Amino acid sequence: MKYIFVSGGVISGLGKGITAASIGLLLKARGIKVTNVKVDMYLNVDAGTIRPTEHGEVFVCDDGIETDQDIGNYERFTDQNLKRENYMTTGQVYLSVIQRERAFGYDGEDVEAIPHVTDEIIERIKKAGKVNGAEVVIVELGGTVGEYQNSLFFEASRILKLKNPKDVIQIHVSYLPVIKSIGELKSKPAQQSVRLLNSMGIQPDFLIARSEKLIDKKRRERLAMFCNMRDEDIICNPDLPNIYRVPLFLDEQKFGEKIIKKLGLKLKKKILSEWKEFVDKLEKAKKEVVVGMVGKYFGTGDYTLADSYLCVNEAIKHAGAVNGVKVRLESVSAEDLEKNGVEELKKYQGIIVPQGWGNRGTEGKMLAVKYARENKIPYLGLCFGMQMAVIEFARNVLGLKGANSEEVDPKTKYPVVHVMPDQKKYLEAHQYGGTIRLGAWPCKIAKGSILNKIYGEDVVQERHRHRYEVNNEFREKLEKAGMVISGTSPDGKLVEAIELKNHPFFVGTQFHPEYKSRPLSPHPIFVEFVKAVKKYDNIGIWNTVSMGK
C-alpha cells in the first residue's frame, strides 16, 4: 500500500478535506483503488456528542459510526461508502492503548507515546487500507501544524515515511493571505508553516497554495526557494465558484499524474468526463429557486455557520444540477420565527426543516411546517423535521392541543413522538455516545405513495441518527385524518416516513437521505423536492402539472 498524508497550516478551514477528497477522485479517475481516512485530534471517541456549532455537522456511515463532516466529502467525491476504520480520533487511539495495557498487552513494558501510541496510529491507517481493499490510503491530519494535540499523528506519518520512503508522500495545504491595505499576496505565513513542518522532521512533497486568487510566478518561486521545493510541486488552489471544481482545477496542473509518479504507480487512462459534466450543469444553470431551511444551528458568536447542515446543502446542489436550476438555500432561524411570525417564509418556493435536538426553536419549526402545509409549499422534513410535521398535524388537524415530543415536553398529554423503548435505559444511565439508532436500516415503502414513485422500489436502505420515534398509539388517528405512513421498518413497528395527500410535495423522513446523496447519483428525494420547487412560482401559486412530468 501507498500512503498520502494531507496536513494544513496557518489557519483551519482551509479546505484540507476538499483537497484530500479531490486527490481521492483524481486517483480513482486513473483506475487506482483509494480510500480516505480522517484523523481528528480531540479526545472524543467519535463526533456523536459534539455540538454542530462546535465542529460542524456529524456525518453517519452505513455501519453507524458518527464521524467528522469530511468523511461525507470523501464519500461524495469518490462515490464510495466508508467505514468506521476510515475515522480516527485521539480518544480512540488512547482508549485502545490503555485497554491493551490493562490487559497486559505490552508484556510489562512502560507504555509511552512513542512508539506505542504512534504504532497504534500506523496500524489503524493500515487497517483502513486493508478493509477497503485500497492501493492508496489518503490520510487527512486534522488541525494545523504546530498544535501540540496532533503532534503524535504527524510523528506517526514521519515514522511511516522513514520506514517506507518510496510509499509515503506528504502534502501540505497552506494559506497565502492578501493584505488589502498593501494589495499584495503574502507568502511568509506559508513559508513559516512549512518550517514548522520541517522542525518535526517532515519535508512536504507538494505544497497546496490556498489563496483568494492565483499565485503569481514571483510568489511561486519564493515558496519553492524557502520551502526547499521544486516550482512544479507548488500547486495553486485559489477560491473557486464551488468545491466540485477543485479536482478539475488541480487536474489542469497535472496534480494526479505528479502524485502517481512520486508514488511509483502505473499511469492509467483518466476518466473525469462525468464529473466535468456535473460541474458544468451546476455552474451553467440560469434559473434560480429559493428554499428556506428552518434550523437552529446557524450562529456561533457574531458569525453564521454553513457547516451545521452541510449534507443538506450539498444534496440540494446535486438535485439542482439534475433539474437545471440553481437552488439558493437560505438559513432561517427557528427562534426568529417564534418571535416574529412567518412573514419571512413568504419569499421561499420550498421549505426544509432538518435534524435537531432538544426543545429550543421547536415552536418556530412547527410554524414553518404549518405554513408549508396550509399554503401548499413544497416541504421536506428530515429526521426531527419529520417529527415536527407529525406534531403539527396532530395539533392543528387532529385537534390534540399541546401534542408534542417527549424530548421537548416530557409531560405532554399527547406524546405523538416518544422515546424508543430500547433507548430509555441509555438515557437513565446517561449513556449518550454511540447508543442511538445509527447507520443504515431497511425501510419498507408503501405501494402507491409518493416515495414509492420516487424510489421505484419496495424496500430501501437509508441511514439513521435518532433516539425518538412516532408513537404508534396515535398512528391510526393520524392516518384516518389524511397523513400517509409511506415508510416503515420491515416489521411495520417503526414509522420511517410520512407524506400528505392533496399537497404538491409534503414528505418527512425519519432517516437522513442527505447522507447518501452524491454529485453523480443525487438522492431521488431531493431531486423530486427540487422538481416540485421549480413548479412553484414566485408569487406562491402552485403549478398543477403532475409530479415527474
TORSE-570125 format. One record per residue (C-alpha): residue number from 0; x, y, z. Coordinates in steps of 0.05 Angstrom, whole numbers, plus 5000, padded with zeros to 4 digits. Example, Ala and Ser with C-alpha at 12.3 -4.5 7.8 and 13.67 -1.06 7.14 Angstrom:
@pos->0, u->5246, v->4910, w->5156
@pos->1, u->5273, v->4979, w->5143
This chain:
@pos->0, u->5000, v->5000, w->5000
@pos->1, u->5018, v->5072, w->4988
@pos->2, u->5002, v->5129, w->5036
@pos->3, u->4988, v->5203, w->5026
@pos->4, u->4986, v->5250, w->5086
@pos->5, u->4950, v->5316, w->5078
@pos->6, u->4965, v->5368, w->5131
@pos->7, u->4947, v->5442, w->5139
@pos->8, u->4980, v->5505, w->5163
@pos->9, u->4968, v->5578, w->5183
@pos->10, u->4893, v->5572, w->5195
@pos->11, u->4839, v->5518, w->5200
@pos->12, u->4782, v->5514, w->5150
@pos->13, u->4829, v->5519, w->5090
@pos->14, u->4799, v->5461, w->5053
@pos->15, u->4844, v->5403, w->5072
@pos->16, u->4783, v->5358, w->5069
@pos->17, u->4765, v->5380, w->4999
@pos->18, u->4838, v->5373, w->4978
@pos->19, u->4841, v->5302, w->5006
@pos->20, u->4774, v->5285, w->4973
@pos->21, u->4798, v->5314, w->4907
@pos->22, u->4861, v->5273, w->4910
@pos->23, u->4818, v->5211, w->4920
@pos->24, u->4776, v->5229, w->4859
@pos->25, u->4837, v->5243, w->4815
@pos->26, u->4870, v->5177, w->4832
@pos->27, u->4805, v->5138, w->4825
@pos->28, u->4794, v->5170, w->4757
@pos->29, u->4860, v->5137, w->4738
@pos->30, u->4836, v->5069, w->4759
@pos->31, u->4872, v->5068, w->4826
@pos->32, u->4836, v->5038, w->4886
@pos->33, u->4835, v->5091, w->4941
@pos->34, u->4806, v->5103, w->5010
@pos->35, u->4806, v->5165, w->5054
@pos->36, u->4820, v->5169, w->5128
@pos->37, u->4803, v->5229, w->5173
@pos->38, u->4843, v->5240, w->5236
@pos->39, u->4813, v->5286, w->5289
@pos->40, u->4856, v->5307, w->5347
@pos->41, u->4803, v->5314, w->5400
@pos->42, u->4794, v->5265, w->5457
@pos->43, u->4723, v->5248, w->5439
@pos->44, u->4717, v->5175, w->5417
@pos->45, u->4673, v->5198, w->5359
@pos->46, u->4637, v->5261, w->5335
@pos->47, u->4569, v->5240, w->5361
@pos->48, u->4567, v->5282, w->5424
@pos->49, u->4597, v->5346, w->5394
@pos->50, u->4552, v->5406, w->5381
@pos->51, u->4544, v->5422, w->5306
@pos->52, u->4564, v->5494, w->5321
@pos->53, u->4627, v->5469, w->5354
@pos->54, u->4655, v->5424, w->5299
@pos->55, u->4606, v->5424, w->5241
@pos->56, u->4556, v->5371, w->5221
@pos->57, u->4561, v->5299, w->5246
@pos->58, u->4564, v->5251, w->5188
@pos->59, u->4540, v->5179, w->5195
@pos->60, u->4565, v->5119, w->5155
@pos->61, u->4527, v->5056, w->5137
@pos->62, u->4559, v->5018, w->5196
@pos->63, u->4535, v->5071, w->5246
@pos->64, u->4599, v->5107, w->5262
@pos->65, u->4588, v->5181, w->5277
@pos->66, u->4643, v->5220, w->5243
@pos->67, u->4671, v->5287, w->5222
@pos->68, u->4637, v->5320, w->5163
@pos->69, u->4699, v->5309, w->5119
@pos->70, u->4681, v->5235, w->5115
@pos->71, u->4619, v->5259, w->5078
@pos->72, u->4662, v->5299, w->5030
@pos->73, u->4704, v->5237, w->5016
@pos->74, u->4642, v->5195, w->5002
@pos->75, u->4613, v->5248, w->4956
@pos->76, u->4677, v->5258, w->4916
@pos->77, u->4699, v->5185, w->4910
@pos->78, u->4628, v->5156, w->4908
@pos->79, u->4648, v->5103, w->4960
@pos->80, u->4615, v->5081, w->5025
@pos->81, u->4667, v->5088, w->5080
@pos->82, u->4672, v->5051, w->5146
@pos->83, u->4689, v->5063, w->5219
@pos->84, u->4761, v->5045, w->5202
@pos->85, u->4763, v->5109, w->5160
@pos->86, u->4755, v->5153, w->5220
@pos->87, u->4805, v->5162, w->5277
@pos->88, u->4808, v->5207, w->5338
@pos->89, u->4859, v->5216, w->5393
@pos->90, u->4806, v->5189, w->5441
@pos->91, u->4801, v->5124, w->5401
@pos->92, u->4876, v->5115, w->5399
@pos->93, u->4888, v->5129, w->5473
@pos->94, u->4829, v->5084, w->5493
@pos->95, u->4858, v->5026, w->5453
@pos->96, u->4927, v->5035, w->5481
@pos->97, u->4903, v->5040, w->5553
@pos->98, u->4856, v->4979, w->5545
@pos->99, u->4914, v->4939, w->5516
@pos->100, u->4959, v->4960, w->5574
@pos->101, u->4906, v->4939, w->5625
@pos->102, u->4902, v->4871, w->5591
@pos->103, u->4978, v->4863, w->5596
@pos->104, u->4983, v->4871, w->5520
@pos->105, u->5051, v->4904, w->5524
@pos->106, u->5083, v->4848, w->5565
@pos->107, u->5103, v->4893, w->5623
@pos->108, u->5135, v->4949, w->5582
@pos->109, u->5127, v->5020, w->5604
@pos->110, u->5076, v->5047, w->5554
@pos->111, u->5098, v->5112, w->5521
@pos->112, u->5073, v->5159, w->5467
@pos->113, u->5129, v->5136, w->5422
@pos->114, u->5128, v->5080, w->5399
@pos->115, u->5063, v->5053, w->5428
@pos->116, u->5015, v->5109, w->5410
@pos->117, u->5047, v->5122, w->5343
@pos->118, u->5047, v->5047, w->5328
@pos->119, u->4972, v->5045, w->5343
@pos->120, u->4960, v->5103, w->5295
@pos->121, u->5000, v->5070, w->5240
@pos->122, u->4964, v->5003, w->5249
@pos->123, u->4897, v->5038, w->5245
@pos->124, u->4917, v->5072, w->5180
@pos->125, u->4940, v->5005, w->5150
@pos->126, u->4876, v->4971, w->5173
@pos->127, u->4834, v->5024, w->5138
@pos->128, u->4870, v->5008, w->5074
@pos->129, u->4861, v->4933, w->5082
@pos->130, u->4787, v->4932, w->5098
@pos->131, u->4773, v->4978, w->5039
@pos->132, u->4818, v->4940, w->4991
@pos->133, u->4858, v->5003, w->4975
@pos->134, u->4923, v->5013, w->4938
@pos->135, u->4929, v->5083, w->4965
@pos->136, u->4907, v->5109, w->5033
@pos->137, u->4897, v->5185, w->5037
@pos->138, u->4902, v->5210, w->5109
@pos->139, u->4878, v->5279, w->5128
@pos->140, u->4910, v->5304, w->5192
@pos->141, u->4861, v->5348, w->5229
@pos->142, u->4880, v->5416, w->5257
@pos->143, u->4942, v->5456, w->5236
@pos->144, u->5016, v->5441, w->5241
@pos->145, u->5048, v->5463, w->5306
@pos->146, u->4989, v->5445, w->5351
@pos->147, u->5011, v->5401, w->5409
@pos->148, u->4946, v->5360, w->5405
@pos->149, u->4961, v->5330, w->5336
@pos->150, u->5036, v->5323, w->5342
@pos->151, u->5034, v->5247, w->5351
@pos->152, u->4997, v->5239, w->5286
@pos->153, u->5050, v->5279, w->5250
@pos->154, u->5103, v->5237, w->5284
@pos->155, u->5068, v->5174, w->5261
@pos->156, u->5068, v->5199, w->5189
@pos->157, u->5143, v->5215, w->5195
@pos->158, u->5158, v->5145, w->5222
@pos->159, u->5117, v->5112, w->5167
@pos->160, u->5155, v->5151, w->5114
@pos->161, u->5222, v->5136, w->5147
@pos->162, u->5208, v->5062, w->5143
@pos->163, u->5175, v->5065, w->5074
@pos->164, u->5207, v->5124, w->5038
@pos->165, u->5181, v->5105, w->4968
@pos->166, u->5110, v->5091, w->4992
@pos->167, u->5093, v->5155, w->5030
@pos->168, u->5085, v->5227, w->5007
@pos->169, u->5069, v->5288, w->5048
@pos->170, u->5022, v->5342, w->5021
@pos->171, u->5017, v->5408, w->5059
@pos->172, u->4960, v->5457, w->5049
@pos->173, u->4977, v->5528, w->5070
@pos->174, u->4947, v->5597, w->5062
@pos->175, u->4973, v->5659, w->5027
@pos->176, u->4934, v->5720, w->5051
@pos->177, u->4925, v->5785, w->5015
@pos->178, u->4937, v->5847, w->5057
@pos->179, u->4885, v->5894, w->5028
@pos->180, u->4920, v->5958, w->5051
@pos->181, u->4981, v->5936, w->5011
@pos->182, u->4947, v->5897, w->4956
@pos->183, u->4998, v->5842, w->4956
@pos->184, u->4995, v->5766, w->4965
@pos->185, u->5040, v->5747, w->5023
@pos->186, u->5078, v->5681, w->5023
@pos->187, u->5112, v->5686, w->5091
@pos->188, u->5057, v->5651, w->5131
@pos->189, u->5061, v->5591, w->5084
@pos->190, u->5137, v->5591, w->5089
@pos->191, u->5133, v->5592, w->5165
@pos->192, u->5082, v->5536, w->5163
@pos->193, u->5130, v->5492, w->5123
@pos->194, u->5187, v->5509, w->5170
@pos->195, u->5145, v->5484, w->5228
@pos->196, u->5134, v->5420, w->5189
@pos->197, u->5209, v->5415, w->5176
@pos->198, u->5222, v->5423, w->5250
@pos->199, u->5182, v->5358, w->5260
@pos->200, u->5227, v->5322, w->5211
@pos->201, u->5177, v->5326, w->5154
@pos->202, u->5191, v->5355, w->5085
@pos->203, u->5129, v->5363, w->5042
@pos->204, u->5129, v->5333, w->4973
@pos->205, u->5076, v->5381, w->4949
@pos->206, u->5052, v->5448, w->4975
@pos->207, u->4979, v->5467, w->4960
@pos->208, u->4978, v->5543, w->4959
@pos->209, u->4908, v->5565, w->4982
@pos->210, u->4891, v->5637, w->4967
@pos->211, u->4836, v->5684, w->4943
@pos->212, u->4869, v->5689, w->4874
@pos->213, u->4921, v->5652, w->4834
@pos->214, u->4992, v->5658, w->4860
@pos->215, u->5039, v->5692, w->4811
@pos->216, u->5107, v->5669, w->4785
@pos->217, u->5145, v->5710, w->4837
@pos->218, u->5107, v->5681, w->4896
@pos->219, u->5115, v->5611, w->4868
@pos->220, u->5190, v->5620, w->4862
@pos->221, u->5196, v->5646, w->4933
@pos->222, u->5155, v->5588, w->4961
@pos->223, u->5198, v->5539, w->4923
@pos->224, u->5263, v->5572, w->4947
@pos->225, u->5245, v->5579, w->5021
@pos->226, u->5205, v->5514, w->5027
@pos->227, u->5261, v->5474, w->4995
@pos->228, u->5217, v->5450, w->4938
@pos->229, u->5213, v->5449, w->4862
@pos->230, u->5169, v->5500, w->4826
@pos->231, u->5126, v->5445, w->4795
@pos->232, u->5110, v->5418, w->4864
@pos->233, u->5076, v->5482, w->4885
@pos->234, u->5002, v->5471, w->4868
@pos->235, u->4954, v->5531, w->4862
@pos->236, u->4886, v->5525, w->4894
@pos->237, u->4851, v->5592, w->4893
@pos->238, u->4779, v->5606, w->4914
@pos->239, u->4733, v->5575, w->4861
@pos->240, u->4658, v->5581, w->4846
@pos->241, u->4644, v->5515, w->4881
@pos->242, u->4681, v->5458, w->4915
@pos->243, u->4666, v->5409, w->4859
@pos->244, u->4710, v->5448, w->4811
@pos->245, u->4772, v->5438, w->4856
@pos->246, u->4792, v->5370, w->4828
@pos->247, u->4785, v->5395, w->4757
@pos->248, u->4829, v->5455, w->4773
@pos->249, u->4881, v->5411, w->4806
@pos->250, u->4878, v->5364, w->4746
@pos->251, u->4895, v->5422, w->4699
@pos->252, u->4961, v->5426, w->4737
@pos->253, u->4971, v->5350, w->4726
@pos->254, u->4969, v->5341, w->4802
@pos->255, u->4942, v->5270, w->4797
@pos->256, u->4997, v->5250, w->4749
@pos->257, u->5050, v->5281, w->4793
@pos->258, u->5026, v->5242, w->4854
@pos->259, u->5024, v->5177, w->4815
@pos->260, u->5094, v->5188, w->4790
@pos->261, u->5122, v->5202, w->4860
@pos->262, u->5088, v->5140, w->4888
@pos->263, u->5116, v->5097, w->4831
@pos->264, u->5048, v->5075, w->4808
@pos->265, u->5027, v->5059, w->4737
@pos->266, u->4995, v->5117, w->4700
@pos->267, u->4928, v->5094, w->4671
@pos->268, u->4876, v->5128, w->4627
@pos->269, u->4839, v->5185, w->4660
@pos->270, u->4763, v->5187, w->4663
@pos->271, u->4735, v->5252, w->4690
@pos->272, u->4682, v->5267, w->4638
@pos->273, u->4621, v->5253, w->4682
@pos->274, u->4648, v->5297, w->4738
@pos->275, u->4661, v->5354, w->4689
@pos->276, u->4591, v->5347, w->4661
@pos->277, u->4562, v->5352, w->4731
@pos->278, u->4603, v->5415, w->4748
@pos->279, u->4583, v->5448, w->4682
@pos->280, u->4509, v->5435, w->4697
@pos->281, u->4518, v->5462, w->4767
@pos->282, u->4550, v->5526, w->4743
@pos->283, u->4511, v->5539, w->4679
@pos->284, u->4441, v->5534, w->4707
@pos->285, u->4406, v->5601, w->4696
@pos->286, u->4341, v->5595, w->4733
@pos->287, u->4345, v->5604, w->4808
@pos->288, u->4297, v->5579, w->4861
@pos->289, u->4300, v->5598, w->4934
@pos->290, u->4289, v->5549, w->4991
@pos->291, u->4287, v->5566, w->5065
@pos->292, u->4320, v->5518, w->5114
@pos->293, u->4290, v->5528, w->5183
@pos->294, u->4340, v->5507, w->5236
@pos->295, u->4377, v->5530, w->5298
@pos->296, u->4450, v->5511, w->5289
@pos->297, u->4469, v->5572, w->5249
@pos->298, u->4502, v->5620, w->5297
@pos->299, u->4570, v->5620, w->5331
@pos->300, u->4584, v->5686, w->5366
@pos->301, u->4573, v->5741, w->5316
@pos->302, u->4581, v->5695, w->5256
@pos->303, u->4535, v->5648, w->5216
@pos->304, u->4557, v->5577, w->5201
@pos->305, u->4544, v->5538, w->5137
@pos->306, u->4574, v->5472, w->5162
@pos->307, u->4520, v->5452, w->5212
@pos->308, u->4475, v->5426, w->5156
@pos->309, u->4529, v->5412, w->5104
@pos->310, u->4499, v->5348, w->5075
@pos->311, u->4432, v->5382, w->5062
@pos->312, u->4468, v->5440, w->5028
@pos->313, u->4506, v->5392, w->4982
@pos->314, u->4446, v->5346, w->4968
@pos->315, u->4407, v->5407, w->4945
@pos->316, u->4463, v->5426, w->4898
@pos->317, u->4465, v->5356, w->4868
@pos->318, u->4389, v->5358, w->4858
@pos->319, u->4392, v->5428, w->4829
@pos->320, u->4442, v->5407, w->4776
@pos->321, u->4397, v->5349, w->4753
@pos->322, u->4337, v->5396, w->4750
@pos->323, u->4376, v->5450, w->4713
@pos->324, u->4367, v->5503, w->4768
@pos->325, u->4409, v->5538, w->4819
@pos->326, u->4380, v->5528, w->4888
@pos->327, u->4394, v->5584, w->4937
@pos->328, u->4387, v->5553, w->5005
@pos->329, u->4377, v->5607, w->5057
@pos->330, u->4383, v->5598, w->5132
@pos->331, u->4321, v->5615, w->5173
@pos->332, u->4326, v->5618, w->5248
@pos->333, u->4271, v->5578, w->5281
@pos->334, u->4276, v->5623, w->5342
@pos->335, u->4266, v->5685, w->5299
@pos->336, u->4202, v->5654, w->5272
@pos->337, u->4178, v->5645, w->5343
@pos->338, u->4189, v->5719, w->5357
@pos->339, u->4169, v->5750, w->5290
@pos->340, u->4120, v->5702, w->5258
@pos->341, u->4122, v->5670, w->5188
@pos->342, u->4126, v->5733, w->5145
@pos->343, u->4197, v->5716, w->5127
@pos->344, u->4175, v->5650, w->5096
@pos->345, u->4134, v->5683, w->5041
@pos->346, u->4194, v->5692, w->4996
@pos->347, u->4210, v->5618, w->4992
@pos->348, u->4189, v->5567, w->4940
@pos->349, u->4205, v->5509, w->4985
@pos->350, u->4217, v->5496, w->5059
@pos->351, u->4263, v->5446, w->5093
@pos->352, u->4265, v->5430, w->5167
@pos->353, u->4328, v->5389, w->5180
@pos->354, u->4354, v->5350, w->5240
@pos->355, u->4357, v->5378, w->5310
@pos->356, u->4358, v->5361, w->5384
@pos->357, u->4323, v->5389, w->5445
@pos->358, u->4267, v->5439, w->5454
@pos->359, u->4300, v->5504, w->5431
@pos->360, u->4266, v->5531, w->5368
@pos->361, u->4215, v->5475, w->5362
@pos->362, u->4154, v->5522, w->5361
@pos->363, u->4186, v->5561, w->5305
@pos->364, u->4197, v->5498, w->5265
@pos->365, u->4125, v->5478, w->5274
@pos->366, u->4103, v->5547, w->5250
@pos->367, u->4143, v->5533, w->5187
@pos->368, u->4111, v->5465, w->5179
@pos->369, u->4041, v->5494, w->5187
@pos->370, u->4056, v->5549, w->5137
@pos->371, u->4081, v->5499, w->5085
@pos->372, u->4023, v->5452, w->5096
@pos->373, u->3968, v->5505, w->5092
@pos->374, u->3998, v->5544, w->5034
@pos->375, u->4016, v->5482, w->4992
@pos->376, u->4090, v->5500, w->4992
@pos->377, u->4137, v->5440, w->4978
@pos->378, u->4162, v->5415, w->5045
@pos->379, u->4217, v->5366, w->5064
@pos->380, u->4225, v->5345, w->5136
@pos->381, u->4288, v->5308, w->5155
@pos->382, u->4291, v->5267, w->5220
@pos->383, u->4270, v->5320, w->5271
@pos->384, u->4235, v->5355, w->5213
@pos->385, u->4190, v->5295, w->5203
@pos->386, u->4175, v->5292, w->5277
@pos->387, u->4156, v->5366, w->5276
@pos->388, u->4109, v->5353, w->5218
@pos->389, u->4074, v->5297, w->5256
@pos->390, u->4067, v->5340, w->5318
@pos->391, u->4040, v->5400, w->5278
@pos->392, u->3990, v->5355, w->5243
@pos->393, u->3967, v->5325, w->5310
@pos->394, u->3956, v->5394, w->5339
@pos->395, u->3924, v->5430, w->5282
@pos->396, u->3888, v->5375, w->5243
@pos->397, u->3872, v->5324, w->5296
@pos->398, u->3859, v->5378, w->5348
@pos->399, u->3905, v->5348, w->5401
@pos->400, u->3923, v->5412, w->5436
@pos->401, u->3992, v->5411, w->5466
@pos->402, u->4014, v->5349, w->5428
@pos->403, u->4089, v->5344, w->5429
@pos->404, u->4151, v->5300, w->5432
@pos->405, u->4174, v->5272, w->5498
@pos->406, u->4242, v->5301, w->5481
@pos->407, u->4212, v->5371, w->5480
@pos->408, u->4159, v->5364, w->5534
@pos->409, u->4165, v->5300, w->5577
@pos->410, u->4097, v->5316, w->5610
@pos->411, u->4057, v->5327, w->5546
@pos->412, u->3986, v->5298, w->5547
@pos->413, u->3994, v->5274, w->5475
@pos->414, u->4065, v->5246, w->5464
@pos->415, u->4056, v->5234, w->5389
@pos->416, u->4132, v->5227, w->5386
@pos->417, u->4164, v->5188, w->5443
@pos->418, u->4230, v->5157, w->5462
@pos->419, u->4244, v->5089, w->5430
@pos->420, u->4233, v->5035, w->5483
@pos->421, u->4304, v->5008, w->5480
@pos->422, u->4333, v->5078, w->5488
@pos->423, u->4304, v->5090, w->5558
@pos->424, u->4359, v->5051, w->5593
@pos->425, u->4413, v->5092, w->5558
@pos->426, u->4381, v->5158, w->5578
@pos->427, u->4373, v->5135, w->5650
@pos->428, u->4446, v->5115, w->5653
@pos->429, u->4469, v->5179, w->5616
@pos->430, u->4500, v->5136, w->5562
@pos->431, u->4494, v->5183, w->5503
@pos->432, u->4553, v->5167, w->5458
@pos->433, u->4541, v->5116, w->5404
@pos->434, u->4477, v->5089, w->5435
@pos->435, u->4423, v->5119, w->5390
@pos->436, u->4394, v->5086, w->5327
@pos->437, u->4452, v->5094, w->5278
@pos->438, u->4472, v->5073, w->5209
@pos->439, u->4436, v->5040, w->5151
@pos->440, u->4370, v->5006, w->5164
@pos->441, u->4319, v->4977, w->5116
@pos->442, u->4255, v->5016, w->5102
@pos->443, u->4192, v->4986, w->5071
@pos->444, u->4159, v->5034, w->5024
@pos->445, u->4083, v->5037, w->5019
@pos->446, u->4056, v->5020, w->4950
@pos->447, u->4025, v->5078, w->4912
@pos->448, u->4058, v->5130, w->4957
@pos->449, u->4100, v->5189, w->4932
@pos->450, u->4161, v->5155, w->4960
@pos->451, u->4144, v->5092, w->4921
@pos->452, u->4143, v->5133, w->4857
@pos->453, u->4208, v->5168, w->4876
@pos->454, u->4247, v->5105, w->4893
@pos->455, u->4214, v->5057, w->4846
@pos->456, u->4229, v->5003, w->4898
@pos->457, u->4191, v->4970, w->4955
@pos->458, u->4249, v->4966, w->5004
@pos->459, u->4308, v->5015, w->5010
@pos->460, u->4367, v->5024, w->5057
@pos->461, u->4376, v->5092, w->5090
@pos->462, u->4419, v->5120, w->5145
@pos->463, u->4392, v->5140, w->5213
@pos->464, u->4412, v->5181, w->5273
@pos->465, u->4356, v->5187, w->5325
@pos->466, u->4331, v->5167, w->5393
@pos->467, u->4257, v->5185, w->5387
@pos->468, u->4202, v->5157, w->5341
@pos->469, u->4129, v->5167, w->5323
@pos->470, u->4085, v->5138, w->5377
@pos->471, u->4044, v->5080, w->5348
@pos->472, u->3987, v->5095, w->5396
@pos->473, u->3970, v->5156, w->5352
@pos->474, u->3985, v->5124, w->5285
@pos->475, u->3914, v->5103, w->5267
@pos->476, u->3886, v->5172, w->5283
@pos->477, u->3940, v->5205, w->5241
@pos->478, u->3925, v->5161, w->5181
@pos->479, u->3849, v->5170, w->5186
@pos->480, u->3859, v->5245, w->5185
@pos->481, u->3898, v->5242, w->5120
@pos->482, u->3970, v->5230, w->5138
@pos->483, u->4003, v->5175, w->5097
@pos->484, u->4052, v->5129, w->5131
@pos->485, u->4094, v->5118, w->5069
@pos->486, u->4155, v->5084, w->5101
@pos->487, u->4162, v->5035, w->5159
@pos->488, u->4212, v->4985, w->5186
@pos->489, u->4203, v->4917, w->5152
@pos->490, u->4164, v->4892, w->5213
@pos->491, u->4118, v->4953, w->5209
@pos->492, u->4133, v->4975, w->5280
@pos->493, u->4173, v->5039, w->5266
@pos->494, u->4148, v->5098, w->5224
@pos->495, u->4204, v->5116, w->5176
@pos->496, u->4169, v->5166, w->5130
@pos->497, u->4105, v->5206, w->5124
@pos->498, u->4071, v->5247, w->5070
@pos->499, u->4007, v->5285, w->5059
@pos->500, u->3953, v->5276, w->5007
@pos->501, u->3928, v->5335, w->4965
@pos->502, u->3993, v->5372, w->4971
@pos->503, u->4045, v->5384, w->4916
@pos->504, u->4102, v->5355, w->4957
@pos->505, u->4100, v->5344, w->5032
@pos->506, u->4148, v->5289, w->5054
@pos->507, u->4181, v->5274, w->5121
@pos->508, u->4233, v->5221, w->5133
@pos->509, u->4259, v->5194, w->5199
@pos->510, u->4323, v->5176, w->5162
@pos->511, u->4374, v->5222, w->5130
@pos->512, u->4373, v->5217, w->5054
@pos->513, u->4423, v->5274, w->5050
@pos->514, u->4478, v->5228, w->5076
@pos->515, u->4475, v->5185, w->5013
@pos->516, u->4469, v->5239, w->4960
@pos->517, u->4528, v->5243, w->4912
@pos->518, u->4543, v->5290, w->4854
@pos->519, u->4538, v->5235, w->4803
@pos->520, u->4480, v->5200, w->4838
@pos->521, u->4436, v->5253, w->4872
@pos->522, u->4387, v->5227, w->4923
@pos->523, u->4318, v->5218, w->4889
@pos->524, u->4280, v->5250, w->4947
@pos->525, u->4319, v->5315, w->4938
@pos->526, u->4313, v->5310, w->4862
@pos->527, u->4237, v->5307, w->4868
@pos->528, u->4234, v->5361, w->4921
@pos->529, u->4273, v->5409, w->4876
@pos->530, u->4229, v->5389, w->4818
@pos->531, u->4168, v->5408, w->4859
@pos->532, u->4201, v->5474, w->4880
@pos->533, u->4213, v->5490, w->4806
@pos->534, u->4138, v->5486, w->4794
@pos->535, u->4122, v->5534, w->4849
@pos->536, u->4125, v->5605, w->4822
@pos->537, u->4149, v->5668, w->4858
@pos->538, u->4081, v->5691, w->4880
@pos->539, u->4063, v->5625, w->4912
@pos->540, u->4015, v->5595, w->4862
@pos->541, u->4024, v->5520, w->4851
@pos->542, u->4032, v->5496, w->4780
@pos->543, u->3986, v->5436, w->4776
@pos->544, u->4029, v->5396, w->4728
@pos->545, u->4035, v->5327, w->4759
@pos->546, u->4099, v->5306, w->4794
@pos->547, u->4151, v->5273, w->4750
@pos->548, u->4128, v->5304, w->4683
